[in-house]
Amino acid sequence: MRQRTILREASINGTALHSAADVTLTLKPAPENTGIVFKRKDIFGKPEIKPHISMVSSDLVRNTGVTSGHTKLHTIEHVLSALNGMGIDNCIVEMDAAEPPILDGSSKFFVNLIQQCEPVEQNAERSFYELREPLSVSEGNRSIIALPYDGLKITCTSADDRGIHTQHLSIDINPETYQADIAPARTFTIYEDIEPLLKMGKIQGGSLDSAIVIKGDKILSKEPLRFHDEFVRHKILDIIGDIALLGTKLKAHIVAVRPGHALNAKLTEKIYRQMQSAAEQPSKKASLPGSSAHKVKIFTEAKLDTRRILELLPHRYPFVLVDRITETRGNEELTAIKNVTINEQFFQGHFPGNPVMPGVLQLEAMAQAAGILMLRRIDGEDKLAFFMSADKVKFRRAVKPGDQLQIDVRITKSRGDKIACASAECKVDGKVVSSADLMFTVMDASESP
C-alpha cells in the first residue's frame, strides 16, 4: 500500500473550542515521508511541529495537545483523526492560532476539506506497525486493551457515571467506514461539567453549535442526534486521533471501556515503547565497555536541546560543535548555535595569548548542523550523516572566546536519501565569519563510512 498526500491546498475558518480564537486552518500537500506537520503561522519564524506521543502535554482535559520548545498545539485530535482515518500520510497543516477551529465538534468538516483537496497516492510504500503482543492500561473503571490484528479495529463502550447513556460499537476502520460512520459524530459533555470547565479556562468558544450537551436524560443540541449511538462513535473518533501520535499507521484491535484523552495517550505511549523495543531487537548486539554503538532517534521537533543533539550525533566531548537547534524551516533549512567559551580545549594551543577558533572547527560545526538537517529530512532513525567534501570555503573574521556562532544551513540538492549538498554560513552578531558548500552522505549507524 502506498503513501498518500493531497493534490491541492484548501482552508477552513472557525472558532477554537478552548481559547475562542478565530482561526484559519489550511491543509497543504507534502512530500513522501514528511508525515503530518503542523505550522504555526501566527508565531515568528512559523515554527513547525510534527506531533508525536513524546511531545504530549500534561494538560489532557478535554483535548490532546503537544509542546515542542516554546511552541504549543491544543485540541488537535479531530484534525489528526480525520487525516488518520482518511489514510493521509503526508500533509502540512497551517494554523494562525494554537488550536484548530472546533466547527460542529466532529471531524466531518475536516474530512470534507480533505476530499476537496483530493487525496492522491505517492510512490513510497506506507509503513505500518503491527502490534506484537497485547497491551493494556487502566484507571479505575476505565480501561483500554490493544490486541494484535491485521488492520485497525476499535471496539468501544461509552458510559457516564449514572449509566444512563451507555453505548457500544465495534467497527473496522478504513477511509470509507471512517467518513460514513465516525467522522460526523460530535463531541459531547455533561451539563454539570460546563461550569467547572469554564472556571478552568476551558471551552471558552464552546456552544450548542459545536457540542452535544447531556442534561439528565435529555439531549441539548442545535440538531438531532446523527446516530442513535453518536457518543461512542465520537469516543472512537478521539481514539483514532490520539493513536496518530505514534507517527505511523497502526494495525491492532483496540478494546476501550470509557476511554478519554489521558488514557488514550497512555496506551499510545505503551505501543510506542513496544515499537522501540521491536526496532532494537533485530539489530541488538553485545556491547563492550567503550563500544561505539550509537542509537539514533528520529528528529521531529522544531527545536533541539543539547540532550537531543547527542542522541542524533555520534560525536562526543570535545568534538560536539553544535549546542542547540533554535529553528527549523521545513525540512530544507535550520539555524543552530555554538557558544564559544574560553574553556574550549583548542584555545590552549590556538593561539596562546590570542585565542582564535580554528577555521576547520567552524567548518566541522557547519557539517554537523547540515548532518542533523539531513536526518530530519529523511526521518533517519538508526542513520548517521558523514561529511564527504567542502567547496568554496571562506573565512572572513576571527572567532574569539565569548562569541556565539549562528550556523545557518540550507539543503541545495539531494540524491534520494543517500547524498545531499548544503550551503552553510556562520555568523557572529549578524556578520558572516565563515561559509562553505558541503556534501555528505547518510548511512546506517551500524555501517562504517
TORKOL-4160 file (C-alpha; in steps of 0.2 Angstrom, whole numbers, padded with zeros to 4 digits, m for minus):
449
<pt num="1" X="0000" Y="0000" Z="0000"/>
<pt num="2" X="0007" Y="0017" Z="m0005"/>
<pt num="3" X="0008" Y="0033" Z="0005"/>
<pt num="4" X="m0005" Y="0047" Z="0002"/>
<pt num="5" X="m0005" Y="0066" Z="0002"/>
<pt num="6" X="m0017" Y="0078" Z="m0005"/>
<pt num="7" X="m0017" Y="0086" Z="m0023"/>
<pt num="8" X="m0020" Y="0104" Z="m0018"/>
<pt num="9" X="m0022" Y="0116" Z="m0003"/>
<pt num="10" X="m0038" Y="0122" Z="0004"/>
<pt num="11" X="m0043" Y="0131" Z="0020"/>
<pt num="12" X="m0057" Y="0132" Z="0033"/>
<pt num="13" X="m0061" Y="0145" Z="0046"/>
<pt num="14" X="m0069" Y="0145" Z="0063"/>
<pt num="15" X="m0068" Y="0147" Z="0082"/>
<pt num="16" X="m0056" Y="0137" Z="0093"/>
<pt num="17" X="m0065" Y="0127" Z="0107"/>
<pt num="18" X="m0055" Y="0132" Z="0122"/>
<pt num="19" X="m0047" Y="0149" Z="0118"/>
<pt num="20" X="m0062" Y="0156" Z="0107"/>
<pt num="21" X="m0049" Y="0162" Z="0095"/>
<pt num="22" X="m0054" Y="0165" Z="0077"/>
<pt num="23" X="m0043" Y="0153" Z="0067"/>
<pt num="24" X="m0040" Y="0148" Z="0049"/>
<pt num="25" X="m0033" Y="0131" Z="0046"/>
<pt num="26" X="m0025" Y="0126" Z="0029"/>
<pt num="27" X="m0021" Y="0109" Z="0023"/>
<pt num="28" X="m0006" Y="0108" Z="0010"/>
<pt num="29" X="0002" Y="0094" Z="0001"/>
<pt num="30" X="0018" Y="0087" Z="0007"/>
<pt num="31" X="0032" Y="0076" Z="0000"/>
<pt num="32" X="0034" Y="0057" Z="0004"/>
<pt num="33" X="0039" Y="0053" Z="0022"/>
<pt num="34" X="0035" Y="0070" Z="0028"/>
<pt num="35" X="0021" Y="0064" Z="0040"/>
<pt num="36" X="0009" Y="0076" Z="0047"/>
<pt num="37" X="0017" Y="0093" Z="0051"/>
<pt num="38" X="0008" Y="0107" Z="0059"/>
<pt num="39" X="0014" Y="0125" Z="0056"/>
<pt num="40" X="0010" Y="0140" Z="0067"/>
<pt num="41" X="0009" Y="0155" Z="0055"/>
<pt num="42" X="0005" Y="0166" Z="0070"/>
<pt num="43" X="0022" Y="0164" Z="0078"/>
<pt num="44" X="0038" Y="0172" Z="0072"/>
<pt num="45" X="0048" Y="0160" Z="0061"/>
<pt num="46" X="0032" Y="0150" Z="0058"/>
<pt num="47" X="0039" Y="0135" Z="0068"/>
<pt num="48" X="0033" Y="0118" Z="0064"/>
<pt num="49" X="0029" Y="0103" Z="0075"/>
<pt num="50" X="0027" Y="0085" Z="0069"/>
<pt num="51" X="0015" Y="0079" Z="0083"/>
<pt num="52" X="0022" Y="0064" Z="0092"/>
<pt num="53" X="0017" Y="0055" Z="0108"/>
<pt num="54" X="0034" Y="0060" Z="0116"/>
<pt num="55" X="0028" Y="0078" Z="0115"/>
<pt num="56" X="0011" Y="0076" Z="0123"/>
<pt num="57" X="0007" Y="0090" Z="0136"/>
<pt num="58" X="0002" Y="0086" Z="0154"/>
<pt num="59" X="m0015" Y="0095" Z="0151"/>
<pt num="60" X="m0026" Y="0082" Z="0143"/>
<pt num="61" X="m0043" Y="0089" Z="0150"/>
<pt num="62" X="m0055" Y="0088" Z="0135"/>
<pt num="63" X="m0041" Y="0090" Z="0122"/>
<pt num="64" X="m0025" Y="0082" Z="0116"/>
<pt num="65" X="m0010" Y="0094" Z="0115"/>
<pt num="66" X="0008" Y="0094" Z="0111"/>
<pt num="67" X="0023" Y="0105" Z="0115"/>
<pt num="68" X="0040" Y="0107" Z="0106"/>
<pt num="69" X="0051" Y="0121" Z="0114"/>
<pt num="70" X="0040" Y="0136" Z="0116"/>
<pt num="71" X="0028" Y="0131" Z="0103"/>
<pt num="72" X="0012" Y="0123" Z="0108"/>
<pt num="73" X="m0003" Y="0115" Z="0099"/>
<pt num="74" X="m0020" Y="0111" Z="0108"/>
<pt num="75" X="m0036" Y="0101" Z="0103"/>
<pt num="76" X="m0028" Y="0093" Z="0088"/>
<pt num="77" X="m0036" Y="0076" Z="0090"/>
<pt num="78" X="m0051" Y="0080" Z="0077"/>
<pt num="79" X="m0039" Y="0085" Z="0064"/>
<pt num="80" X="m0027" Y="0070" Z="0067"/>
<pt num="81" X="m0042" Y="0059" Z="0067"/>
<pt num="82" X="m0048" Y="0065" Z="0050"/>
<pt num="83" X="m0031" Y="0063" Z="0042"/>
<pt num="84" X="m0028" Y="0046" Z="0050"/>
<pt num="85" X="m0045" Y="0039" Z="0047"/>
<pt num="86" X="m0044" Y="0045" Z="0029"/>
<pt num="87" X="m0027" Y="0037" Z="0026"/>
<pt num="88" X="m0017" Y="0053" Z="0023"/>
<pt num="89" X="0001" Y="0050" Z="0027"/>
<pt num="90" X="0009" Y="0067" Z="0022"/>
<pt num="91" X="0002" Y="0084" Z="0025"/>
<pt num="92" X="0006" Y="0101" Z="0031"/>
<pt num="93" X="m0007" Y="0109" Z="0042"/>
<pt num="94" X="m0005" Y="0128" Z="0044"/>
<pt num="95" X="m0014" Y="0137" Z="0058"/>
<pt num="96" X="m0014" Y="0155" Z="0064"/>
<pt num="97" X="m0018" Y="0150" Z="0082"/>
<pt num="98" X="m0013" Y="0137" Z="0094"/>
<pt num="99" X="m0028" Y="0126" Z="0091"/>
<pt num="100" X="m0039" Y="0122" Z="0076"/>
<pt num="101" X="m0057" Y="0128" Z="0074"/>
<pt num="102" X="m0070" Y="0116" Z="0083"/>
<pt num="103" X="m0083" Y="0119" Z="0069"/>
<pt num="104" X="m0098" Y="0107" Z="0073"/>
<pt num="105" X="m0087" Y="0097" Z="0086"/>
<pt num="106" X="m0085" Y="0082" Z="0074"/>
<pt num="107" X="m0072" Y="0078" Z="0060"/>
<pt num="108" X="m0085" Y="0080" Z="0046"/>
<pt num="109" X="m0079" Y="0097" Z="0040"/>
<pt num="110" X="m0060" Y="0091" Z="0041"/>
<pt num="111" X="m0065" Y="0076" Z="0030"/>
<pt num="112" X="m0074" Y="0087" Z="0018"/>
<pt num="113" X="m0059" Y="0098" Z="0017"/>
<pt num="114" X="m0048" Y="0083" Z="0013"/>
<pt num="115" X="m0060" Y="0077" Z="0000"/>
<pt num="116" X="m0059" Y="0095" Z="m0008"/>
<pt num="117" X="m0040" Y="0094" Z="m0008"/>
<pt num="118" X="m0041" Y="0077" Z="m0017"/>
<pt num="119" X="m0031" Y="0063" Z="m0009"/>
<pt num="120" X="m0018" Y="0056" Z="m0021"/>
<pt num="121" X="m0006" Y="0041" Z="m0020"/>
<pt num="122" X="0013" Y="0044" Z="m0019"/>
<pt num="123" X="0027" Y="0032" Z="m0024"/>
<pt num="124" X="0034" Y="0027" Z="m0007"/>
<pt num="125" X="0027" Y="0012" Z="0002"/>
<pt num="126" X="0017" Y="0016" Z="0018"/>
<pt num="127" X="0024" Y="0009" Z="0034"/>
<pt num="128" X="0013" Y="0001" Z="0047"/>
<pt num="129" X="0017" Y="m0005" Z="0065"/>
<pt num="130" X="0008" Y="m0022" Z="0068"/>
<pt num="131" X="0006" Y="m0025" Z="0087"/>
<pt num="132" X="0017" Y="m0039" Z="0093"/>
<pt num="133" X="0008" Y="m0043" Z="0109"/>
<pt num="134" X="m0007" Y="m0037" Z="0119"/>
<pt num="135" X="m0005" Y="m0021" Z="0129"/>
<pt num="136" X="m0017" Y="m0013" Z="0142"/>
<pt num="137" X="m0019" Y="0002" Z="0153"/>
<pt num="138" X="m0032" Y="0006" Z="0166"/>
<pt num="139" X="m0038" Y="0019" Z="0178"/>
<pt num="140" X="m0052" Y="0015" Z="0190"/>
<pt num="141" X="m0067" Y="0009" Z="0179"/>
<pt num="142" X="m0059" Y="0015" Z="0163"/>
<pt num="143" X="m0048" Y="0003" Z="0153"/>
<pt num="144" X="m0041" Y="0001" Z="0135"/>
<pt num="145" X="m0033" Y="m0015" Z="0128"/>
<pt num="146" X="m0024" Y="m0016" Z="0112"/>
<pt num="147" X="m0023" Y="m0034" Z="0103"/>
<pt num="148" X="m0014" Y="m0040" Z="0088"/>
<pt num="149" X="m0025" Y="m0038" Z="0072"/>
<pt num="150" X="m0022" Y="m0037" Z="0054"/>
<pt num="151" X="m0030" Y="m0020" Z="0051"/>
<pt num="152" X="m0037" Y="m0007" Z="0063"/>
<pt num="153" X="m0052" Y="m0011" Z="0073"/>
<pt num="154" X="m0060" Y="m0002" Z="0088"/>
<pt num="155" X="m0072" Y="m0009" Z="0100"/>
<pt num="156" X="m0078" Y="0004" Z="0112"/>
<pt num="157" X="m0090" Y="0006" Z="0127"/>
<pt num="158" X="m0095" Y="0023" Z="0132"/>
<pt num="159" X="m0105" Y="0027" Z="0148"/>
<pt num="160" X="m0107" Y="0041" Z="0160"/>
<pt num="161" X="m0106" Y="0039" Z="0179"/>
<pt num="162" X="m0125" Y="0036" Z="0181"/>
<pt num="163" X="m0126" Y="0023" Z="0167"/>
<pt num="164" X="m0140" Y="0032" Z="0158"/>
<pt num="165" X="m0131" Y="0034" Z="0141"/>
<pt num="166" X="m0121" Y="0018" Z="0139"/>
<pt num="167" X="m0117" Y="0014" Z="0121"/>
<pt num="168" X="m0107" Y="0001" Z="0112"/>
<pt num="169" X="m0099" Y="m0001" Z="0095"/>
<pt num="170" X="m0086" Y="m0012" Z="0086"/>
<pt num="171" X="m0080" Y="m0006" Z="0069"/>
<pt num="172" X="m0066" Y="m0009" Z="0057"/>
<pt num="173" X="m0058" Y="0007" Z="0052"/>
<pt num="174" X="m0054" Y="0012" Z="0034"/>
<pt num="175" X="m0057" Y="0028" Z="0024"/>
<pt num="176" X="m0075" Y="0023" Z="0019"/>
<pt num="177" X="m0081" Y="0017" Z="0036"/>
<pt num="178" X="m0072" Y="0032" Z="0044"/>
<pt num="179" X="m0081" Y="0045" Z="0033"/>
<pt num="180" X="m0098" Y="0037" Z="0034"/>
<pt num="181" X="m0099" Y="0031" Z="0052"/>
<pt num="182" X="m0086" Y="0040" Z="0063"/>
<pt num="183" X="m0082" Y="0057" Z="0056"/>
<pt num="184" X="m0099" Y="0065" Z="0058"/>
<pt num="185" X="m0100" Y="0060" Z="0077"/>
<pt num="186" X="m0100" Y="0076" Z="0088"/>
<pt num="187" X="m0091" Y="0079" Z="0104"/>
<pt num="188" X="m0102" Y="0080" Z="0120"/>
<pt num="189" X="m0102" Y="0085" Z="0138"/>
<pt num="190" X="m0112" Y="0083" Z="0154"/>
<pt num="191" X="m0122" Y="0099" Z="0158"/>
<pt num="192" X="m0115" Y="0099" Z="0176"/>
<pt num="193" X="m0097" Y="0099" Z="0169"/>
<pt num="194" X="m0099" Y="0115" Z="0160"/>
<pt num="195" X="m0096" Y="0127" Z="0174"/>
<pt num="196" X="m0081" Y="0119" Z="0181"/>
<pt num="197" X="m0073" Y="0118" Z="0164"/>
<pt num="198" X="m0076" Y="0137" Z="0161"/>
<pt num="199" X="m0068" Y="0140" Z="0178"/>
<pt num="200" X="m0053" Y="0131" Z="0172"/>
<pt num="201" X="m0052" Y="0142" Z="0157"/>
<pt num="202" X="m0058" Y="0128" Z="0145"/>
<pt num="203" X="m0072" Y="0128" Z="0132"/>
<pt num="204" X="m0072" Y="0147" Z="0130"/>
<pt num="205" X="m0078" Y="0145" Z="0112"/>
<pt num="206" X="m0090" Y="0131" Z="0115"/>
<pt num="207" X="m0109" Y="0132" Z="0111"/>
<pt num="208" X="m0123" Y="0121" Z="0106"/>
<pt num="209" X="m0117" Y="0123" Z="0088"/>
<pt num="210" X="m0101" Y="0114" Z="0092"/>
<pt num="211" X="m0106" Y="0101" Z="0105"/>
<pt num="212" X="m0120" Y="0090" Z="0112"/>
<pt num="213" X="m0125" Y="0093" Z="0130"/>
<pt num="214" X="m0132" Y="0079" Z="0141"/>
<pt num="215" X="m0143" Y="0086" Z="0155"/>
<pt num="216" X="m0151" Y="0072" Z="0164"/>
<pt num="217" X="m0160" Y="0061" Z="0152"/>
<pt num="218" X="m0162" Y="0075" Z="0139"/>
<pt num="219" X="m0151" Y="0079" Z="0124"/>
<pt num="220" X="m0147" Y="0098" Z="0121"/>
<pt num="221" X="m0141" Y="0101" Z="0103"/>
<pt num="222" X="m0144" Y="0113" Z="0088"/>
<pt num="223" X="m0149" Y="0097" Z="0078"/>
<pt num="224" X="m0155" Y="0080" Z="0082"/>
<pt num="225" X="m0143" Y="0066" Z="0085"/>
<pt num="226" X="m0134" Y="0060" Z="0069"/>
<pt num="227" X="m0133" Y="0042" Z="0076"/>
<pt num="228" X="m0143" Y="0034" Z="0090"/>
<pt num="229" X="m0125" Y="0029" Z="0097"/>
<pt num="230" X="m0117" Y="0046" Z="0092"/>
<pt num="231" X="m0107" Y="0047" Z="0109"/>
<pt num="232" X="m0097" Y="0031" Z="0107"/>
<pt num="233" X="m0094" Y="0035" Z="0089"/>
<pt num="234" X="m0086" Y="0051" Z="0095"/>
<pt num="235" X="m0075" Y="0041" Z="0108"/>
<pt num="236" X="m0069" Y="0031" Z="0093"/>
<pt num="237" X="m0065" Y="0046" Z="0083"/>
<pt num="238" X="m0054" Y="0053" Z="0098"/>
<pt num="239" X="m0045" Y="0036" Z="0099"/>
<pt num="240" X="m0041" Y="0037" Z="0080"/>
<pt num="241" X="m0034" Y="0054" Z="0083"/>
<pt num="242" X="m0024" Y="0050" Z="0098"/>
<pt num="243" X="m0016" Y="0035" Z="0091"/>
<pt num="244" X="m0010" Y="0045" Z="0076"/>
<pt num="245" X="0003" Y="0052" Z="0088"/>
<pt num="246" X="0013" Y="0036" Z="0085"/>
<pt num="247" X="0019" Y="0044" Z="0069"/>
<pt num="248" X="0015" Y="0028" Z="0059"/>
<pt num="249" X="m0001" Y="0018" Z="0054"/>
<pt num="250" X="m0006" Y="0005" Z="0067"/>
<pt num="251" X="m0013" Y="m0012" Z="0065"/>
<pt num="252" X="m0022" Y="m0018" Z="0081"/>
<pt num="253" X="m0039" Y="m0021" Z="0088"/>
<pt num="254" X="m0042" Y="m0008" Z="0102"/>
<pt num="255" X="m0055" Y="m0013" Z="0115"/>
<pt num="256" X="m0059" Y="0003" Z="0126"/>
<pt num="257" X="m0071" Y="0005" Z="0140"/>
<pt num="258" X="m0075" Y="0023" Z="0145"/>
<pt num="259" X="m0059" Y="0030" Z="0136"/>
<pt num="260" X="m0053" Y="0048" Z="0137"/>
<pt num="261" X="m0038" Y="0058" Z="0130"/>
<pt num="262" X="m0027" Y="0054" Z="0145"/>
<pt num="263" X="m0030" Y="0035" Z="0144"/>
<pt num="264" X="m0028" Y="0035" Z="0125"/>
<pt num="265" X="m0011" Y="0044" Z="0127"/>
<pt num="266" X="m0005" Y="0031" Z="0140"/>
<pt num="267" X="m0010" Y="0017" Z="0128"/>
<pt num="268" X="m0001" Y="0026" Z="0113"/>
<pt num="269" X="0015" Y="0028" Z="0124"/>
<pt num="270" X="0015" Y="0010" Z="0128"/>
<pt num="271" X="0013" Y="0005" Z="0110"/>
<pt num="272" X="0027" Y="0017" Z="0105"/>
<pt num="273" X="0038" Y="0009" Z="0118"/>
<pt num="274" X="0034" Y="m0008" Z="0111"/>
<pt num="275" X="0038" Y="m0001" Z="0094"/>
<pt num="276" X="0055" Y="0005" Z="0100"/>
<pt num="277" X="0059" Y="m0012" Z="0108"/>
<pt num="278" X="0054" Y="m0021" Z="0092"/>
<pt num="279" X="0065" Y="m0010" Z="0082"/>
<pt num="280" X="0080" Y="m0013" Z="0093"/>
<pt num="281" X="0079" Y="m0032" Z="0094"/>
<pt num="282" X="0084" Y="m0037" Z="0076"/>
<pt num="283" X="0100" Y="m0026" Z="0077"/>
<pt num="284" X="0104" Y="m0029" Z="0096"/>
<pt num="285" X="0122" Y="m0033" Z="0098"/>
<pt num="286" X="0133" Y="m0037" Z="0113"/>
<pt num="287" X="0141" Y="m0020" Z="0118"/>
<pt num="288" X="0158" Y="m0020" Z="0127"/>
<pt num="289" X="0164" Y="m0006" Z="0138"/>
<pt num="290" X="0169" Y="0008" Z="0126"/>
<pt num="291" X="0159" Y="0002" Z="0112"/>
<pt num="292" X="0155" Y="0015" Z="0098"/>
<pt num="293" X="0137" Y="0008" Z="0096"/>
<pt num="294" X="0125" Y="0023" Z="0094"/>
<pt num="295" X="0106" Y="0023" Z="0094"/>
<pt num="296" X="0100" Y="0037" Z="0083"/>
<pt num="297" X="0082" Y="0043" Z="0086"/>
<pt num="298" X="0070" Y="0051" Z="0074"/>
<pt num="299" X="0071" Y="0070" Z="0073"/>
<pt num="300" X="0054" Y="0078" Z="0073"/>
<pt num="301" X="0055" Y="0093" Z="0084"/>
<pt num="302" X="0056" Y="0111" Z="0078"/>
<pt num="303" X="0070" Y="0114" Z="0090"/>
<pt num="304" X="0083" Y="0103" Z="0099"/>
<pt num="305" X="0092" Y="0105" Z="0115"/>
<pt num="306" X="0109" Y="0098" Z="0119"/>
<pt num="307" X="0102" Y="0081" Z="0125"/>
<pt num="308" X="0093" Y="0078" Z="0109"/>
<pt num="309" X="0108" Y="0083" Z="0098"/>
<pt num="310" X="0118" Y="0070" Z="0107"/>
<pt num="311" X="0105" Y="0057" Z="0103"/>
<pt num="312" X="0107" Y="0062" Z="0084"/>
<pt num="313" X="0126" Y="0064" Z="0083"/>
<pt num="314" X="0139" Y="0051" Z="0086"/>
<pt num="315" X="0151" Y="0065" Z="0092"/>
<pt num="316" X="0156" Y="0067" Z="0110"/>
<pt num="317" X="0167" Y="0079" Z="0120"/>
<pt num="318" X="0177" Y="0088" Z="0115"/>
<pt num="319" X="0171" Y="0087" Z="0097"/>
<pt num="320" X="0152" Y="0091" Z="0098"/>
<pt num="321" X="0151" Y="0108" Z="0090"/>
<pt num="322" X="0133" Y="0111" Z="0090"/>
<pt num="323" X="0125" Y="0117" Z="0106"/>
<pt num="324" X="0107" Y="0119" Z="0101"/>
<pt num="325" X="0095" Y="0119" Z="0086"/>
<pt num="326" X="0085" Y="0136" Z="0088"/>
<pt num="327" X="0074" Y="0134" Z="0072"/>
<pt num="328" X="0070" Y="0123" Z="0058"/>
<pt num="329" X="0061" Y="0129" Z="0042"/>
<pt num="330" X="0053" Y="0114" Z="0034"/>
<pt num="331" X="0065" Y="0100" Z="0030"/>
<pt num="332" X="0076" Y="0111" Z="0020"/>
<pt num="333" X="0084" Y="0124" Z="0032"/>
<pt num="334" X="0089" Y="0126" Z="0050"/>
<pt num="335" X="0098" Y="0138" Z="0062"/>
<pt num="336" X="0110" Y="0131" Z="0075"/>
<pt num="337" X="0121" Y="0139" Z="0088"/>
<pt num="338" X="0138" Y="0136" Z="0095"/>
<pt num="339" X="0143" Y="0145" Z="0111"/>
<pt num="340" X="0162" Y="0148" Z="0110"/>
<pt num="341" X="0170" Y="0150" Z="0128"/>
<pt num="342" X="0187" Y="0152" Z="0134"/>
<pt num="343" X="0186" Y="0134" Z="0141"/>
<pt num="344" X="0187" Y="0126" Z="0124"/>
<pt num="345" X="0201" Y="0114" Z="0123"/>
<pt num="346" X="0208" Y="0120" Z="0107"/>
<pt num="347" X="0211" Y="0138" Z="0114"/>
<pt num="348" X="0226" Y="0131" Z="0124"/>
<pt num="349" X="0236" Y="0130" Z="0108"/>
<pt num="350" X="0227" Y="0141" Z="0095"/>
<pt num="351" X="0234" Y="0153" Z="0100"/>
<pt num="352" X="0242" Y="0156" Z="0117"/>
<pt num="353" X="0239" Y="0175" Z="0122"/>
<pt num="354" X="0227" Y="0177" Z="0107"/>
<pt num="355" X="0214" Y="0164" Z="0107"/>
<pt num="356" X="0206" Y="0161" Z="0090"/>
<pt num="357" X="0193" Y="0147" Z="0085"/>
<pt num="358" X="0201" Y="0136" Z="0071"/>
<pt num="359" X="0193" Y="0138" Z="0054"/>
<pt num="360" X="0192" Y="0120" Z="0052"/>
<pt num="361" X="0181" Y="0118" Z="0068"/>
<pt num="362" X="0169" Y="0131" Z="0061"/>
<pt num="363" X="0168" Y="0120" Z="0045"/>
<pt num="364" X="0165" Y="0105" Z="0056"/>
<pt num="365" X="0151" Y="0114" Z="0066"/>
<pt num="366" X="0143" Y="0118" Z="0049"/>
<pt num="367" X="0144" Y="0100" Z="0044"/>
<pt num="368" X="0137" Y="0094" Z="0060"/>
<pt num="369" X="0122" Y="0105" Z="0058"/>
<pt num="370" X="0120" Y="0100" Z="0040"/>
<pt num="371" X="0120" Y="0082" Z="0045"/>
<pt num="372" X="0106" Y="0085" Z="0058"/>
<pt num="373" X="0096" Y="0093" Z="0045"/>
<pt num="374" X="0098" Y="0078" Z="0033"/>
<pt num="375" X="0092" Y="0066" Z="0047"/>
<pt num="376" X="0076" Y="0077" Z="0049"/>
<pt num="377" X="0073" Y="0077" Z="0030"/>
<pt num="378" X="0073" Y="0058" Z="0029"/>
<pt num="379" X="0066" Y="0054" Z="0046"/>
<pt num="380" X="0083" Y="0045" Z="0049"/>
<pt num="381" X="0081" Y="0033" Z="0063"/>
<pt num="382" X="0097" Y="0022" Z="0065"/>
<pt num="383" X="0106" Y="0033" Z="0052"/>
<pt num="384" X="0121" Y="0044" Z="0053"/>
<pt num="385" X="0127" Y="0058" Z="0041"/>
<pt num="386" X="0145" Y="0058" Z="0036"/>
<pt num="387" X="0154" Y="0073" Z="0030"/>
<pt num="388" X="0161" Y="0070" Z="0012"/>
<pt num="389" X="0168" Y="0086" Z="0005"/>
<pt num="390" X="0168" Y="0105" Z="0006"/>
<pt num="391" X="0169" Y="0118" Z="m0008"/>
<pt num="392" X="0170" Y="0137" Z="m0009"/>
<pt num="393" X="0176" Y="0138" Z="0010"/>
<pt num="394" X="0179" Y="0156" Z="0016"/>
<pt num="395" X="0185" Y="0163" Z="0032"/>
<pt num="396" X="0181" Y="0181" Z="0034"/>
<pt num="397" X="0183" Y="0186" Z="0053"/>
<pt num="398" X="0191" Y="0179" Z="0068"/>
<pt num="399" X="0180" Y="0170" Z="0081"/>
<pt num="400" X="0185" Y="0173" Z="0099"/>
<pt num="401" X="0180" Y="0167" Z="0116"/>
<pt num="402" X="0163" Y="0175" Z="0121"/>
<pt num="403" X="0157" Y="0174" Z="0103"/>
<pt num="404" X="0141" Y="0164" Z="0099"/>
<pt num="405" X="0141" Y="0156" Z="0082"/>
<pt num="406" X="0124" Y="0156" Z="0072"/>
<pt num="407" X="0125" Y="0142" Z="0060"/>
<pt num="408" X="0113" Y="0144" Z="0045"/>
<pt num="409" X="0111" Y="0128" Z="0034"/>
<pt num="410" X="0101" Y="0125" Z="0019"/>
<pt num="411" X="0099" Y="0109" Z="0008"/>
<pt num="412" X="0103" Y="0114" Z="m0010"/>
<pt num="413" X="0101" Y="0097" Z="m0019"/>
<pt num="414" X="0100" Y="0079" Z="m0014"/>
<pt num="415" X="0101" Y="0062" Z="m0022"/>
<pt num="416" X="0087" Y="0051" Z="m0014"/>
<pt num="417" X="0090" Y="0048" Z="0004"/>
<pt num="418" X="0109" Y="0045" Z="0002"/>
<pt num="419" X="0118" Y="0060" Z="m0003"/>
<pt num="420" X="0115" Y="0079" Z="m0001"/>
<pt num="421" X="0123" Y="0096" Z="m0004"/>
<pt num="422" X="0121" Y="0110" Z="0008"/>
<pt num="423" X="0126" Y="0129" Z="0009"/>
<pt num="424" X="0131" Y="0135" Z="0026"/>
<pt num="425" X="0136" Y="0151" Z="0035"/>
<pt num="426" X="0142" Y="0155" Z="0052"/>
<pt num="427" X="0138" Y="0172" Z="0059"/>
<pt num="428" X="0143" Y="0182" Z="0074"/>
<pt num="429" X="0132" Y="0197" Z="0079"/>
<pt num="430" X="0124" Y="0196" Z="0062"/>
<pt num="431" X="0140" Y="0196" Z="0052"/>
<pt num="432" X="0146" Y="0182" Z="0042"/>
<pt num="433" X="0163" Y="0175" Z="0049"/>
<pt num="434" X="0164" Y="0159" Z="0038"/>
<pt num="435" X="0154" Y="0150" Z="0024"/>
<pt num="436" X="0155" Y="0134" Z="0014"/>
<pt num="437" X="0146" Y="0122" Z="0002"/>
<pt num="438" X="0146" Y="0105" Z="0009"/>
<pt num="439" X="0142" Y="0087" Z="0003"/>
<pt num="440" X="0138" Y="0072" Z="0014"/>
<pt num="441" X="0131" Y="0055" Z="0014"/>
<pt num="442" X="0119" Y="0046" Z="0025"/>
<pt num="443" X="0122" Y="0028" Z="0030"/>
<pt num="444" X="0116" Y="0015" Z="0043"/>
<pt num="445" X="0123" Y="0018" Z="0060"/>
<pt num="446" X="0130" Y="0001" Z="0060"/>
<pt num="447" X="0140" Y="0004" Z="0044"/>
<pt num="448" X="0157" Y="0011" Z="0043"/>
<pt num="449" X="0160" Y="0026" Z="0031"/>
